[in-house]
């Protein structure tokens, strides 16, 4: 009995330190994120972007769009990519053996014709069955290949890409018209930049005309609204904070810009993980550190990519389960970096953080809920302390969410209607009262499914976009 009591007391002490350290990181993220967003909102004007175009200072970009069963959104998305404000780019859509009408929709919408295409197969992929070009858009290429997964489709696109930069974009996403210009300028300003990540915003509820987002309104569904708060916090704090510290490990697979030669140097995307986006970024870090090269991998808040987020619990849980399994796969594949001073702040700060406060966080949280009645039955439950602890945790989480939503609505003015801004602030309060706990449980399950469900993506249900 004494041994059990000692264990429970030690557990409480560990949890308190865990909570304190985690919130110290959150405070740092908030500090760096607020500064970065405020600086970009102030400094990067429309005139400075126009000046870049007038000076013809740009690097051509290949936009890679891996697609599987995306018949509902693919035409809107491709039109969005083709309408970007950028001097020279190509769009390469890779149809990864879809089972629906994705390829037929592309053929009808863009008048595709099959062509003989000679290219160097720098990366191994599943066989390419055909290559098509558009009779309407000369910079649109569509690849039909056998199914090999998202990473394999991206590698096929890399093989065909002609330009020094490539942009990996999800097929259910739309890009802001100036997204490429805003992201690519960082490669011009600093030759050390290997990769740039932008901001992902939920597309649900937006008014779309010919692949262009004309207005942002809050979606009707509760889940879709909650994800706006989540995304704001993840990007304007998490990504901004890690970028400021020079230890950004994640660039979202929905939108990222890379130097093609750097990606080819490390072997392209790995096909044995569902976290291929994070894995490539970590491998770029690792290779550069091992070779002693100067480099930068950064996040910038202004390039915006809009993506359709899950609208039902089943799809949302599948997505978060896959994300968490992908995180564990990446951390395991690069475990040599953990606490290794050879990798600087990546090995001593970023990797330990992602193990302790991202990968293990749902385990700690769920165990806390499970042990709650145990403490009560053993008479170790201090109601006043527990209440204050819970209140502090919720209040601090709300504060961070409010800051993130404030950056989104006030500095970048993405939701101009006052009632939408007020609704987002209210949702930041509601997030910790059930929504977060359900997703924590799904991530808890994913922790113990990593090896059994290795490489399993799962079907994602799409509603499609609302056209004006």
BAVEX-407560 format. One record per residue (C-alpha): residue in one letter; x negated, y, z. Coordinates in nm, 4 decimals, m for minus. Layout:
BEGIN
SITE res       c1       c2       c3
SITE   A        X        Y        Z
...
***
This chain:
BEGIN
SITE res       c1       c2       c3
SITE   X   0.0000   0.0000   0.0000
SITE   X  m0.2806   0.2377   0.0886
SITE   X  m0.4473   0.1601  m0.2434
SITE   X  m0.1275   0.2506  m0.4285
SITE   X  m0.0917   0.5752  m0.2344
SITE   X  m0.4530   0.6654  m0.3088
SITE   X  m0.3952   0.5960  m0.6773
SITE   X  m0.0812   0.8109  m0.6880
SITE   X  m0.2574   1.0951  m0.5069
SITE   X  m0.5493   1.0758  m0.7517
SITE   X  m0.3026   1.0725  m1.0405
SITE   X  m0.1433   1.3947  m0.9168
SITE   X  m0.4827   1.5650  m0.8900
SITE   X  m0.5792   1.4532  m1.2410
SITE   X  m0.2480   1.5770  m1.3834
SITE   X  m0.2924   1.9173  m1.2198
SITE   X  m0.6407   1.9568  m1.3669
SITE   X  m0.5197   1.8258  m1.7014
SITE   X  m0.2380   2.0799  m1.7049
SITE   X  m0.4686   2.3659  m1.6016
SITE   X  m0.7303   2.2860  m1.8673
SITE   X  m0.4701   2.2399  m2.1401
SITE   X  m0.3139   2.5761  m2.0675
SITE   X  m0.6555   2.7401  m2.0643
SITE   X  m0.6969   2.6197  m2.4234
SITE   X  m0.3493   2.7502  m2.5086
SITE   X  m0.4406   3.0904  m2.3676
SITE   X  m0.7533   3.0989  m2.5864
SITE   X  m0.5500   3.0004  m2.8919
SITE   X  m0.2985   3.2749  m2.8192
SITE   X  m0.5751   3.5340  m2.7785
SITE   X  m0.7518   3.4429  m3.1031
SITE   X  m0.4296   3.3870  m3.2964
SITE   X  m0.2755   3.7202  m3.2071
SITE   X  m0.5953   3.9019  m3.3000
SITE   X  m0.6284   3.7234  m3.6341
SITE   X  m0.2691   3.7746  m3.7462
SITE   X  m0.2708   4.1397  m3.6408
SITE   X  m0.5966   4.1976  m3.8303
SITE   X  m0.4721   4.0352  m4.1502
SITE   X  m0.1381   4.2141  m4.1347
SITE   X  m0.3254   4.5443  m4.1044
SITE   X  m0.6140   4.4941  m4.3460
SITE   X  m0.4916   4.2780  m4.6355
SITE   X  m0.2680   4.5102  m4.8322
SITE   X  m0.1095   4.4706  m5.1739
SITE   X  m0.3626   4.7242  m5.3046
SITE   X  m0.6602   4.5117  m5.2016
SITE   X  m0.5132   4.2086  m5.3822
SITE   X  m0.4498   4.4199  m5.6910
SITE   X  m0.8106   4.5370  m5.6757
SITE   X  m0.9302   4.1758  m5.6872
SITE   X  m0.7312   4.1163  m6.0047
SITE   X  m0.8482   4.4376  m6.1699
SITE   X  m1.2110   4.3458  m6.1007
SITE   X  m1.1409   4.0009  m6.2499
SITE   X  m1.2981   3.8515  m5.9383
SITE   X  m1.1567   3.5027  m5.9112
SITE   X  m1.2405   3.1325  m5.9353
SITE   X  m1.0131   2.9112  m6.1513
SITE   X  m0.7995   2.6664  m5.9515
SITE   X  m0.6596   2.3203  m6.0210
SITE   X  m0.3328   2.2651  m5.8310
SITE   X  m0.2879   1.8954  m5.7451
SITE   X   0.0682   1.7812  m5.6769
SITE   X   0.0983   1.4152  m5.5704
SITE   X   0.4587   1.2986  m5.5975
SITE   X   0.6489   0.9807  m5.5285
SITE   X   1.0301   0.9904  m5.5043
SITE   X   1.0911   1.3654  m5.5309
SITE   X   1.3563   1.3958  m5.8032
SITE   X   1.5584   1.6475  m5.5956
SITE   X   1.2791   1.9020  m5.5487
SITE   X   1.0077   1.8390  m5.8065
SITE   X   1.1385   2.0738  m6.0796
SITE   X   1.1774   2.3645  m5.8333
SITE   X   0.8304   2.3014  m5.6926
SITE   X   0.6527   2.2838  m6.0288
SITE   X   0.8240   2.6050  m6.1442
SITE   X   0.7004   2.7671  m5.8247
SITE   X   0.3422   2.6624  m5.8977
SITE   X   0.3631   2.7753  m6.2614
SITE   X   0.4879   3.1218  m6.1596
SITE   X   0.1969   3.2000  m5.9273
SITE   X   0.0222   3.5359  m5.9647
SITE   X  m0.3224   3.4074  m6.0553
SITE   X  m0.5389   3.4674  m6.3654
SITE   X  m0.6439   3.1092  m6.4441
SITE   X  m0.5104   2.7836  m6.3050
SITE   X  m0.3764   2.4444  m6.4050
SITE   X  m0.1055   2.2329  m6.2429
SITE   X  m0.1687   1.8572  m6.2304
SITE   X   0.1352   1.6586  m6.1153
SITE   X   0.0520   1.2970  m6.0306
SITE   X   0.3576   1.0692  m6.0349
SITE   X   0.2455   0.7864  m5.8073
SITE   X   0.4661   0.5083  m5.9430
SITE   X   0.8000   0.6634  m5.8331
SITE   X   1.1096   0.4426  m5.8119
SITE   X   1.3564   0.7234  m5.8757
SITE   X   1.3907   0.9659  m6.1708
SITE   X   1.0991   1.1916  m6.0749
SITE   X   0.9110   1.1318  m6.4016
SITE   X   1.2252   1.1646  m6.6141
SITE   X   1.3165   1.4942  m6.4450
SITE   X   0.9685   1.6285  m6.5242
SITE   X   0.9920   1.5188  m6.8865
SITE   X   1.3292   1.6868  m6.9319
SITE   X   1.2510   2.0069  m6.7432
SITE   X   0.9109   2.0775  m6.9009
SITE   X   0.9276   1.9035  m7.2424
SITE   X   0.6396   1.6667  m7.1803
SITE   X   0.4583   1.4777  m7.4573
SITE   X   0.2075   1.1975  m7.4064
SITE   X  m0.1527   1.2788  m7.5022
SITE   X  m0.4894   1.1060  m7.5128
SITE   X  m0.6917   1.2506  m7.2260
SITE   X  m1.0639   1.1856  m7.1861
SITE   X  m1.2021   1.2426  m6.8350
SITE   X  m1.4736   1.1171  m6.6021
SITE   X  m1.3467   0.8700  m6.3446
SITE   X  m1.5553   1.0078  m6.0570
SITE   X  m1.3298   0.8485  m5.7931
SITE   X  m1.1766   0.4989  m5.8072
SITE   X  m0.7946   0.4949  m5.8265
SITE   X  m0.5074   0.2732  m5.9259
SITE   X  m0.4699   0.2526  m6.3080
SITE   X  m0.3391   0.5598  m6.4920
SITE   X  m0.0615   0.4559  m6.7305
SITE   X  m0.0183   0.7806  m6.9238
SITE   X  m0.1077   1.1506  m6.9291
SITE   X   0.1428   1.4131  m7.0481
SITE   X   0.1185   1.7799  m7.1414
SITE   X   0.3988   2.0340  m7.1536
SITE   X   0.5039   2.1924  m7.4828
SITE   X   0.6247   2.4970  m7.2847
SITE   X   0.3447   2.5412  m7.0293
SITE   X  m0.0039   2.4646  m7.1670
SITE   X  m0.1520   2.4597  m6.8142
SITE   X   0.0806   2.1808  m6.6919
SITE   X  m0.0445   1.8210  m6.6902
SITE   X   0.1569   1.5228  m6.5615
SITE   X  m0.0077   1.1898  m6.4781
SITE   X   0.1845   0.8630  m6.4567
SITE   X  m0.0045   0.6023  m6.2525
SITE   X   0.0543   0.2855  m6.0566
SITE   X   0.1518   0.3343  m5.6943
SITE   X  m0.1471   0.3689  m5.4635
SITE   X  m0.0349   0.6200  m5.2034
SITE   X  m0.0765   0.9938  m5.1621
SITE   X  m0.4550   0.9884  m5.1192
SITE   X  m0.4981   0.7731  m5.4307
SITE   X  m0.2785   1.0149  m5.6282
SITE   X  m0.4887   1.3099  m5.5099
SITE   X  m0.8060   1.1299  m5.6180
SITE   X  m0.6531   1.0715  m5.9616
SITE   X  m0.5780   1.4432  m5.9812
SITE   X  m0.9343   1.5262  m5.8772
SITE   X  m1.0639   1.3116  m6.1621
SITE   X  m0.8662   1.5135  m6.4162
SITE   X  m0.9218   1.8550  m6.2578
SITE   X  m1.1390   2.0954  m6.4595
SITE   X  m1.1859   2.3901  m6.2234
SITE   X  m1.4256   2.4590  m5.9312
SITE   X  m1.1475   2.4989  m5.6734
SITE   X  m0.8564   2.2646  m5.6188
SITE   X  m0.5403   2.3200  m5.4203
SITE   X  m0.3667   2.0168  m5.2703
SITE   X   0.0088   2.0827  m5.2402
SITE   X   0.2992   1.8600  m5.1383
SITE   X   0.5634   1.7999  m5.4041
SITE   X   0.8452   1.9194  m5.1763
SITE   X   0.6807   2.2585  m5.1263
SITE   X   0.6912   2.6032  m5.2849
SITE   X   0.4030   2.8524  m5.2816
SITE   X   0.4307   3.2228  m5.2246
SITE   X   0.3463   3.3962  m5.5534
SITE   X   0.0203   3.5393  m5.4164
SITE   X  m0.0825   3.2398  m5.2048
SITE   X  m0.3713   3.1323  m5.4305
SITE   X  m0.5053   3.4840  m5.4593
SITE   X  m0.4976   3.5368  m5.0836
SITE   X  m0.6691   3.2052  m5.0090
SITE   X  m0.9233   3.1976  m5.2934
SITE   X  m1.0639   3.5426  m5.2116
SITE   X  m1.2407   3.3853  m4.9107
SITE   X  m1.4466   3.1653  m5.1437
SITE   X  m1.5574   3.4783  m5.3315
SITE   X  m1.6449   3.6688  m5.0155
SITE   X  m1.8566   3.3868  m4.8698
SITE   X  m2.0295   3.1112  m5.0689
SITE   X  m2.0501   2.9004  m4.7536
SITE   X  m1.6725   2.8477  m4.7466
SITE   X  m1.5868   2.4853  m4.8302
SITE   X  m1.2151   2.4822  m4.7523
SITE   X  m0.9339   2.7216  m4.6624
SITE   X  m0.6017   2.6411  m4.5014
SITE   X  m0.2932   2.8624  m4.5138
SITE   X   0.0340   2.8803  m4.3222
SITE   X   0.3175   2.6322  m4.3704
SITE   X   0.6690   2.7646  m4.3199
SITE   X   0.9949   2.5642  m4.3212
SITE   X   1.1841   2.6214  m4.6455
SITE   X   1.5240   2.5054  m4.5220
SITE   X   1.7775   2.7872  m4.5406
SITE   X   1.5782   2.9924  m4.7922
SITE   X   1.7351   3.1349  m5.1067
SITE   X   1.5416   3.0011  m5.4084
SITE   X   1.5691   3.1143  m5.7710
SITE   X   1.3632   2.9440  m6.0443
SITE   X   1.1171   2.8068  m5.7913
SITE   X   1.0658   3.1437  m5.6164
SITE   X   1.1695   3.2116  m5.2565
SITE   X   1.3801   3.5286  m5.2755
SITE   X   1.4993   3.5501  m4.9147
SITE   X   1.4441   3.3710  m4.5848
SITE   X   1.7383   3.2919  m4.3593
SITE   X   1.7573   3.0557  m4.0668
SITE   X   1.8855   2.7099  m4.1669
SITE   X   2.2117   2.5838  m4.0241
SITE   X   2.0779   2.2733  m3.8504
SITE   X   1.9397   2.2784  m3.4965
SITE   X   1.6445   2.0522  m3.5825
SITE   X   1.5437   2.2687  m3.8765
SITE   X   1.5533   2.5815  m3.6618
SITE   X   1.3420   2.4185  m3.3904
SITE   X   1.0730   2.3317  m3.6429
SITE   X   1.0361   2.7000  m3.7345
SITE   X   0.9269   2.7637  m3.3746
SITE   X   0.6951   2.4615  m3.3799
SITE   X   0.5282   2.5610  m3.7055
SITE   X   0.4794   2.9210  m3.5925
SITE   X   0.3024   2.8071  m3.2755
SITE   X   0.0934   2.5423  m3.4521
SITE   X  m0.0404   2.7779  m3.7184
SITE   X  m0.0508   3.1250  m3.5648
SITE   X  m0.2087   2.9919  m3.2457
SITE   X  m0.3581   2.6450  m3.2903
SITE   X  m0.5069   2.6754  m3.6378
SITE   X  m0.5989   3.0415  m3.5896
SITE   X  m0.7701   2.9659  m3.2583
SITE   X  m0.9768   2.6737  m3.3866
SITE   X  m1.0731   2.8681  m3.6990
SITE   X  m1.1951   3.1607  m3.4873
SITE   X  m1.4062   2.9150  m3.2851
SITE   X  m1.5520   2.7616  m3.6013
SITE   X  m1.4049   2.4195  m3.5260
SITE   X  m1.0952   2.3841  m3.7461
SITE   X  m1.0293   2.0107  m3.7944
SITE   X  m0.6923   2.0228  m3.9708
SITE   X  m0.5858   2.1774  m4.3003
SITE   X  m0.2299   2.0757  m4.3755
SITE   X  m0.1780   1.8370  m4.6644
SITE   X   0.1086   2.0606  m4.7752
SITE   X  m0.1309   2.3396  m4.8737
SITE   X  m0.5096   2.3618  m4.8687
SITE   X  m0.7764   2.5008  m5.0994
SITE   X  m1.1126   2.3219  m5.1411
SITE   X  m1.4310   2.3346  m5.3470
SITE   X  m1.3985   2.0381  m5.5830
SITE   X  m1.7702   1.9561  m5.5808
SITE   X  m1.7689   1.9336  m5.1990
SITE   X  m1.4740   1.6930  m5.2004
SITE   X  m1.6403   1.4765  m5.4668
SITE   X  m1.9675   1.4830  m5.2733
SITE   X  m1.8014   1.3138  m4.9736
SITE   X  m1.6060   1.0654  m5.1865
SITE   X  m1.2655   1.2324  m5.2171
SITE   X  m0.9682   1.1279  m5.0069
SITE   X  m0.9716   0.8064  m4.8052
SITE   X  m0.6880   0.5753  m4.9026
SITE   X  m0.6806   0.3637  m4.5841
SITE   X  m0.5221   0.6246  m4.3568
SITE   X  m0.1948   0.8196  m4.3375
SITE   X  m0.3925   1.1178  m4.2053
SITE   X  m0.5832   1.1773  m4.5293
SITE   X  m0.5614   1.5587  m4.5017
SITE   X  m0.7257   1.5813  m4.1587
SITE   X  m0.9693   1.3005  m4.2431
SITE   X  m1.1099   1.4878  m4.5444
SITE   X  m1.1633   1.8036  m4.3374
SITE   X  m1.3377   1.6140  m4.0576
SITE   X  m1.5574   1.4347  m4.3135
SITE   X  m1.6540   1.7665  m4.4755
SITE   X  m1.7552   1.8953  m4.1316
SITE   X  m1.9454   1.5776  m4.0501
SITE   X  m2.1392   1.5556  m4.3774
SITE   X  m2.2422   1.9222  m4.3666
SITE   X  m2.3580   1.8888  m4.0042
SITE   X  m2.5548   1.5729  m4.0799
SITE   X  m2.7227   1.7382  m4.3792
SITE   X  m2.7953   2.0580  m4.1846
SITE   X  m2.6130   2.2795  m4.4373
SITE   X  m2.4453   2.6095  m4.3553
SITE   X  m2.0748   2.5969  m4.4299
SITE   X  m1.7374   2.7331  m4.3185
SITE   X  m1.3927   2.5735  m4.3018
SITE   X  m1.1349   2.8372  m4.2147
SITE   X  m0.7671   2.9168  m4.1684
SITE   X  m0.6099   3.2386  m4.2919
SITE   X  m0.2517   3.3268  m4.1918
SITE   X  m0.1405   3.5094  m4.5026
SITE   X  m0.1217   3.2471  m4.7843
SITE   X   0.2254   3.1004  m4.7335
SITE   X   0.3483   2.7592  m4.8418
SITE   X   0.7168   2.6792  m4.7886
SITE   X   0.8052   2.3157  m4.7310
SITE   X   1.1296   2.1296  m4.6715
SITE   X   1.1322   1.9961  m4.3153
SITE   X   1.3366   1.6982  m4.1896
SITE   X   1.7006   1.7767  m4.1164
SITE   X   1.7915   1.4592  m3.9229
SITE   X   1.6443   1.2848  m3.6205
SITE   X   1.5522   0.9622  m3.8022
SITE   X   1.3403   1.1391  m4.0653
SITE   X   1.1835   1.3754  m3.8105
SITE   X   1.0820   1.0884  m3.5831
SITE   X   0.9318   0.8944  m3.8759
SITE   X   0.7320   1.2019  m3.9748
SITE   X   0.5957   1.2654  m3.6241
SITE   X   0.5204   0.8969  m3.5777
SITE   X   0.3161   0.9009  m3.8990
SITE   X   0.1367   1.2230  m3.8027
SITE   X   0.0361   1.0804  m3.4661
SITE   X  m0.0813   0.7512  m3.6117
SITE   X  m0.2843   0.9478  m3.8660
SITE   X  m0.4448   1.1481  m3.5843
SITE   X  m0.5529   0.8319  m3.4029
SITE   X  m0.6901   0.6819  m3.7270
SITE   X  m0.9029   0.9893  m3.7969
SITE   X  m1.0353   1.0099  m3.4409
SITE   X  m1.1261   0.6407  m3.4484
SITE   X  m1.2953   0.6598  m3.7900
SITE   X  m1.5106   0.9513  m3.6697
SITE   X  m1.5552   0.8443  m3.3062
SITE   X  m1.9331   0.8824  m3.3429
SITE   X  m1.8775   1.2590  m3.3278
SITE   X  m1.7084   1.2480  m2.9873
SITE   X  m1.9223   1.4194  m2.7186
SITE   X  m2.2154   1.4111  m2.9635
SITE   X  m2.4243   1.7334  m2.9424
SITE   X  m2.5482   1.6708  m3.2983
SITE   X  m2.2110   1.8009  m3.4194
SITE   X  m2.2136   2.1142  m3.2045
SITE   X  m1.8780   2.2535  m3.0940
SITE   X  m1.7010   1.9933  m3.3097
SITE   X  m1.8410   1.7048  m3.1071
SITE   X  m1.8424   1.8772  m2.7698
SITE   X  m1.5168   2.0738  m2.7896
SITE   X  m1.2828   2.0025  m3.0825
SITE   X  m1.3002   1.6214  m3.0903
SITE   X  m1.2633   1.5837  m2.7093
SITE   X  m0.9681   1.8235  m2.7169
SITE   X  m0.7874   1.6261  m2.9875
SITE   X  m0.8461   1.2995  m2.8012
SITE   X  m0.7433   1.4265  m2.4569
SITE   X  m0.4789   1.6892  m2.5335
SITE   X  m0.3315   1.5775  m2.8657
SITE   X  m0.3704   1.2007  m2.9047
SITE   X  m0.3277   1.1144  m2.5335
SITE   X  m0.0843   1.3948  m2.4479
SITE   X   0.2360   1.1929  m2.5094
SITE   X   0.0984   0.9063  m2.2981
SITE   X   0.0319   1.1447  m2.0081
SITE   X   0.3729   1.3097  m2.0477
SITE   X   0.5767   0.9888  m2.0712
SITE   X   0.3895   0.8315  m1.7770
SITE   X   0.4754   1.1407  m1.5769
SITE   X   0.8467   1.0870  m1.6454
SITE   X   0.8170   0.7163  m1.5573
SITE   X   0.6297   0.7791  m1.2296
SITE   X   0.8704   1.0512  m1.1186
SITE   X   1.1169   0.8059  m0.9519
SITE   X   0.8223   0.6098  m0.8040
SITE   X   0.7021   0.9211  m0.6208
SITE   X   1.0576   0.9799  m0.5009
SITE   X   1.1056   0.6257  m0.3654
SITE   X   0.7708   0.6297  m0.1848
SITE   X   0.8491   0.9593  m0.0176
SITE   X   0.5713   1.1397  m0.2054
SITE   X   0.8084   1.3652  m0.3932
SITE   X   0.7822   1.7284  m0.2963
SITE   X   1.0945   1.8874  m0.4435
SITE   X   0.9733   2.2456  m0.4033
SITE   X   0.6344   2.1739  m0.5613
SITE   X   0.7906   1.9705  m0.8455
SITE   X   1.0405   2.2436  m0.9216
SITE   X   0.7743   2.5145  m0.9286
SITE   X   0.5468   2.2979  m1.1432
SITE   X   0.8286   2.2301  m1.3908
SITE   X   0.9265   2.5970  m1.3952
SITE   X   0.5676   2.7036  m1.4609
SITE   X   0.5249   2.4486  m1.7413
SITE   X   0.8478   2.5526  m1.9140
SITE   X   0.7825   2.9246  m1.8663
SITE   X   0.4288   2.8998  m2.0041
SITE   X   0.5480   2.7002  m2.3034
SITE   X   0.8207   2.9556  m2.3691
SITE   X   0.5681   3.2399  m2.3437
SITE   X   0.3434   3.0798  m2.6063
SITE   X   0.6365   3.0088  m2.8360
SITE   X   0.7616   3.3641  m2.7941
SITE   X   0.4200   3.5008  m2.8889
SITE   X   0.4046   3.2789  m3.1980
SITE   X   0.7577   3.3674  m3.3064
SITE   X   0.6797   3.7330  m3.2428
SITE   X   0.3827   3.7132  m3.4787
SITE   X   0.6030   3.5466  m3.7397
SITE   X   0.8940   3.7870  m3.7195
SITE   X   0.7312   4.1191  m3.6376
SITE   X   0.3792   4.1228  m3.7840
SITE   X   0.4473   3.9239  m4.1010
SITE   X   0.8172   4.0123  m4.1267
SITE   X   0.9221   3.6743  m4.2677
SITE   X   1.2724   3.6920  m4.1146
SITE   X   1.3956   4.0512  m4.1583
SITE   X   1.7425   4.0082  m4.0013
SITE   X   1.7539   4.0974  m3.6314
SITE   X   1.9949   3.8155  m3.5482
SITE   X   1.7514   3.5607  m3.6962
SITE   X   1.4683   3.6973  m3.4823
SITE   X   1.6798   3.6819  m3.1677
SITE   X   1.7869   3.3258  m3.2502
SITE   X   1.4235   3.2177  m3.2856
SITE   X   1.3390   3.3690  m2.9489
SITE   X   1.6264   3.1788  m2.7872
SITE   X   1.5178   2.8531  m2.9527
SITE   X   1.1708   2.8967  m2.8031
SITE   X   1.3386   2.8662  m2.4614
SITE   X   1.5475   2.5619  m2.5564
SITE   X   1.2564   2.3678  m2.7063
SITE   X   1.1315   2.2343  m2.3732
SITE   X   1.4743   2.1091  m2.2651
SITE   X   1.5027   1.7806  m2.4547
SITE   X   1.3674   1.8386  m2.8040
SITE   X   1.0011   1.8193  m2.7042
SITE   X   1.0616   1.5166  m2.4794
SITE   X   1.2209   1.3138  m2.7602
SITE   X   0.9264   1.3814  m2.9910
SITE   X   0.6830   1.3028  m2.7087
SITE   X   0.8471   0.9603  m2.6776
SITE   X   0.8092   0.8998  m3.0529
SITE   X   0.4404   0.9966  m3.0382
SITE   X   0.4019   0.7700  m2.7333
SITE   X   0.5353   0.4786  m2.9378
SITE   X   0.3107   0.5716  m3.2304
SITE   X   0.0043   0.5460  m3.0053
SITE   X   0.0697   0.1735  m2.9664
SITE   X   0.1661   0.1181  m3.3306
SITE   X  m0.1518   0.2507  m3.4929
SITE   X  m0.2967  m0.0850  m3.5932
SITE   X   0.0311  m0.2655  m3.6592
SITE   X   0.1633   0.0103  m3.8900
SITE   X  m0.1680   0.1081  m4.0447
SITE   X  m0.1086   0.2800  m4.3797
SITE   X   0.2722   0.2779  m4.3413
SITE   X   0.4329   0.6049  m4.4538
SITE   X   0.8049   0.5369  m4.4412
SITE   X   1.0770   0.6909  m4.6583
SITE   X   1.1452   1.0623  m4.6098
SITE   X   1.5026   1.1794  m4.6786
SITE   X   1.5344   1.5102  m4.8653
SITE   X   1.8352   1.7387  m4.8910
SITE   X   1.6938   1.9376  m5.1806
SITE   X   1.6633   2.3151  m5.2138
SITE   X   1.9369   2.5737  m5.2202
SITE   X   1.9258   2.7711  m5.5436
SITE   X   2.0470   3.1258  m5.5793
***
